[in-house]
Amino acid sequence: MSIIDSNRNLILILSLIVLAGLIAPLLAVHVAGYPSHLATLRGVPVLDSVFAELVKSEPDPVVFPQYPVVETETSITMESDYDGLERVNESVAVSAALEFISRIWYLSEINFSINTGWTNLDDGSWHFNFLGANVYTSVAVNAISGRVNYFSSVWPIDDSPFLPDTNGSRIATPAELEQLAFDFLYQFNYSLSPYARYVGPTLVYDHAFHHDVFMISFYNIVNGSLVEFSGVHLYFDVEASAILRFSYMWVHVDAIPKERIISPERAEQYAIDYLKGPMNLSVFEFEIRSTTLLFDRTWTPTGHEYRLGWIVSINSDYVASIHIDAKSGTPYSTEVYGLLDAESLHSPLGPSISKLPFSYIIWIFMGSTFFAVMISLIVRRQTVLFLST
């Protein structure tokens, strides 16, 4: 074999390797399909937790009532507008709020006056703000049942009696925090749904309190779908001596049909098509973090409604998530990046590790490595042939 023929063969082999390196990642994705990034649940069912004794089959009066879940060819929805229901008047709601505050041990001796400028009726709840000596308290009351569904006490910066000691506060144990949460719910006669999933306790920084707090949460999981804006959250000081904030915003949903919805893989493909199409992003400008089935509370021109959707969380500089209708596959909402609250960070839906663009890069890396090794071997062989001629 002449040196010219060997070089021609070398050029041909190199061309084939380059072509294979470019095609391999695309072929792998085409054959295997986009990998699912289905989020996994954290926490445990409430019936398997220390709070099982508080579970009742009938919804607590603080829970918002359920409307019929309607399934059509293109969507699964439920009305979520309570303006047409009979509601308690403002004076009844104020009395319920003040009675609740009087039973909080560190507030029971403080005289509060209502700040009427903050009073409003919104989205099924009365909202009040009460002023006390060096502390103010926010309380919300379910306008349908008259039960308190939110409470928070806030002090000026550095004036909180529950501010952690900079020299090292004693940190409460999980058992102590769970016992305090149990006693609080029992004291105020709150029950929990059998659909609840318990997550916590978790240490988080709270911007309203300006210090670390512990958080315990219960999320509404129905047929494997997280019901948005439906949870119970309790915040404690680090020593577990008091509950600083309490929220019980829960919507009763007894069943969500899932038999005829699209798969998470198809939802991800619809999201990718939307990102590459109307949003004009390349595959290197985003990656899929997780895909979650959510009974998503959305706004419509006729009021709020719940819609079953796949929430495809995106890691990019431009968009946080694409909401895909679980029946039709149509994108119906896009979320841009913003500050996440503690309850979002505390969600039981943990993101999957698998990411599409990363796997694509792995394929390219493997192809490039193979390419480099083959080049090295071929060049070495040609060198030997050249020296032997």
N, C-alpha and C positions, 0 to 999 in steps of 0.2 A: 504493500500500500504506500502510495506517495504521500508527501507532506501536504500537497494541495487537496488530495482526496480526504485525508484525515481532517483537515480544517473544514471542508465542506460538511463532513459528518458531524463535526463539533458544532458548527453553526445550526444544523438541522436539529440536533439533540437539544441545544440550548433554547431554540425557538419553541420546541415542544414542551420543555420544562416550564418556560415562562407562561405559555398558554395554559398549561395544567394548573399552575399556581394561581392564575386569575380565575379559572373556572371552578376549581375545587370548592372554595367557600360558597359560591352561588349554588353549585350542584348539591352540596350538603344541606343547605337551607331548603332547597326545593324538594329534595327527597324526604328529609326528616320533618319538614314543616317548622313553623315558628314554635319554640318551646313555650309551654305554659308557665306563667308567673303567678299562678293562683296563690293568693295570700293565705297564710295559715293562722289559725286561731290561737291566741295566747289565753292564759287564764284557765279557769275550770268552770263547769256548770255549777250554778249556785247550789243545786241539790247535793253536790259533792263537797261543799264548803262548810265552814263553821256557821254560816248564815242560813242553813237549810231550815232551821226552826221558824224562821220568819217568812217562809214561802207559803202563799195561799193561792188556790186555783182561781178565785175570783179577784179581779183587779182591785187594787187599793183605790179609795175615792179620789186620791190625788191624780190618778191616771186619766189622761184624756180619752174620751170614748172612741170606739172604732166605727168607721164608715165601711160600707161594703167594698171589698176588693174586686175590681172589675177587670176581667181579662178579655181583650179583643185580639184580632189578628195581628195587630201592630204594637200593642202595649199592655202592660199590667199596671193599673193605677188605683189610687184610693184618695178620695177627697180629704182635705186637711184644713178646712175653714170652719171655725167655731163661732163666727159672728152671729149666726142665725139661732144659736142655742140660748136657752134661758140662763141668765147669769145673776150672781149675787151682786147687790149694790155696793157702792164704795164704802159706806160706813160699816157694813158687815165685814168687808175685807180688811179694813183698817183694824177693827177689833180683833180679828183672827191674827193679824200680824203682830200687834202689841202683846197679845196673850202668849204668842210663841216666843217673843223676845224675853218676856218676863220669866220664862222657864229655862233660859240659858244662864248658868250659874254666874258667870263673870259679868253679866249685864243686868242681872235682876235688881240691883240696888241703884241703877242709873235712871234718871228721869229723861225721857225722850220726848221730843216734839217733832211733829211731822213737817217735812219740807214740802209744802203743797206744790211748789214749782216743778217737782219731779214726779208727781202723781200722774199715771197714765194707764189706760187699758189697751193692751196690745197683744195680739196673737193668743187670745184666750186667757190672759193673766192680768191681774191688777199689779202694778209696780209702785212701790213706795220707798221713800228715803226718810229715815228718822235721824235727828241730830241729838247727841248727848254730850256730856262733858268729855271733850277731847277724843270723841269717837263718833263715827256715824255708821248706821246700819241700813243695809238695803234688804228689802223683803218683797217677794212676789207671792201672790195668792192665786191659785187656780180659780178663775172666775165662774166656773161651772159648779164645782163642789165646795168652794170656800176653804180648801185646804192649802196650807203653805207649801209651795213647791221650790222656793229659793230663799236662802238666807246668807248674808255675809256681813261681817263686822270689820271695819277698817280704821286704823289709827294713823295719825301723821307719821312721817318717816322717823324711825328711831324711838317712837313713843309707845310702841306696842308692848304690852306686858309679856308677850310671848316671843319677843325677839330672841333668837338664839344667842347664847352667851359666847362672846368671841374667845373666851378662855377655854371653851369646850363644853358645850351643853351635853347632858346625858341624852343619848339617842334611844328612842323607844324601840322595843322589839316588835316584830310583826304580830305576835300574840297579843301584846298590849294594845296595839292599834286596832286590831280586829275586835277586841273586847270593847273598846271605846265606841267603835262604830256600831256594834251590836246593841250596846246599852242605849245609844242615842236613838236608833231606829225603834227600839222597843219602848223607850220612854215616850216618844211621840206617836206611838201606835202606827208606824208605817210597816206595811208588808211588802214582800218582794214577789216578782213574777217568776213562775217556774221556767220561763224562757231566759231568765237573766244569766249572764256569764260574768263571773267574778274575776277581776284583775286588780292586783295590788298586794300589799302597799308599795308605793313607789315614791322616792324622794324627788321632788321637783322644785325649781325656783319659781316663786310666784311674784309677778311684777306689781300686783296690787298690794301685797303685804311687804314687799321689798326684802324678803328673806325666804329661805328654804322651808318647805312644808311637805308633809306626807300626804299622799292621796290614795284613796280607795275608791274603786269604781265598779259599777254593774252595768253591763251593756245588754241591749235588747236584741237577741239573736233568734230569728224565727225561720225555720226551715233552712238553716245555714246562711241566711241573709241578715246582715246588720241593718237595723232600722235606724235611720239617721235622726238626730236630735231626740234620742230616746235613751236616757241613761240616768243613773243615780251616782252622784259624786260627792265625796266627803273629804274635806281638807283638815289636817291636824297640825298643831305645832310639833316640833321635832321631839319633844318630851312626852307627847300624847297626853297632855293635861286638858286640852280643850279642842272642840271642833270650831274652826274659824269660818268655814263656808260649807254650805249644804245645798245641793241641787237635786231635785227629783222631777225631771221633765221626761215623762214616759207616755207613749202612745200605745194603746192596746191594739195588737194585731194577733189574731189567733191562727192564721194560716196565710201563706203566700204561695201561689201555684208556681212550680218550677219545671213541670214536665215538658213544656214545649218552648223552652228558651234556648238561645244560641249558646254555644260552648265558649269558655274563656278564650280559647285559641282564635275562634272566629272574631270575638270582640277585639282582641289585640290586633288582628289583621285589619279590621275596619278602622281602628285607631291609627295604625301605621299609614293606611291609605289616606286618611284625613290629614295627618301631619305632613305627608309628602305631597298631598294635593293642595287643598285650600290654604294650608298654613305654610306650604313651600319650604319645608325643612328637608335636609338630606339625612340619610341613615346615620351619618356621623355626627349629627347635631342633637340627637336624643337617644335615650335608651329606656326600655320598659323596666320599671322597678317592681311593680306588683299589680295584680288584677283582683278586684274585690267585688263580690255581689252585694249590692246595696239597695235597700228600699229607700230611695233618694228623695228627700223633700225638696221640691222645686217650686218656683213661682211661675204662674201663668196669668194671662190677662183677666181671668175670672177668679183668681185666688190661688192659694197654695194647694198642692197635691203631692202625693207620694207616687213615685214611678220606679219600677224595678229596673235597675241598670247595672251594667258592668262598669266599674270605675277603674280605668287604666291609668295608673300613676306613672308619670313620665319624669325622667331625670334629664333636664335640659336647661338652657339659660332663658327659655321663653315661656314654657308652659308647665304646669304642675300635674294636670290630669285631663283626660278626655272621658266624658260620660257617654256611654254607648247604651242605647235602649236594648234591654235583654230580649225583646221579642223581634224587633225589626232590624236591629243592627245600626240604626241611625244615630249619629252623634247629636246630642241635644244640649250639651253644655261643655264649656271649657273653663278650667280654672288656671289662673296665672299665679305665680309665686307670691307669697305674702307671709306674714308672721303666723305661726301655728300656735294655738293655745295648748295649755297643758292637757286638756281632755283629748285633743287630737293626737298628741304625742303618746298618750296613755292608752290609745286604742288597742283592743284585743287583736287587731288584724296586723300581724307582723309581715313586713315585705319579704318576698323571696330573694334569695341571693342571685339566682340565675338572671342574666341580662343578655338580650339579643346582640347588641353591638359588640359586647365583650367577647361573646362566643365567636362572632365573625372575625374579630381581631386575632383570636387564638388560632383560627384556621389560617389566616394570613401569615401569622408567625410560624406555624408549623410548615406551611408551604415554602416560606422564605428560607427556613432552616434547611429543609430538604433541598431546595434550590442551591444554597450555598455549598452544602456537602457534595452534591453531584458535580457542581462546577469544579470544586477542589479535586475530586477524583478524576474527572475527565482531563483537566489541565495536567494533572500529574501523569496520567497515562500518555497524553500527547507528548509530554516532555520526555518520557522514557522512549517512546517510539522515535522521536526526533534524534535523541542521542544514540539510538541504536542503528540509525541509518548511515 
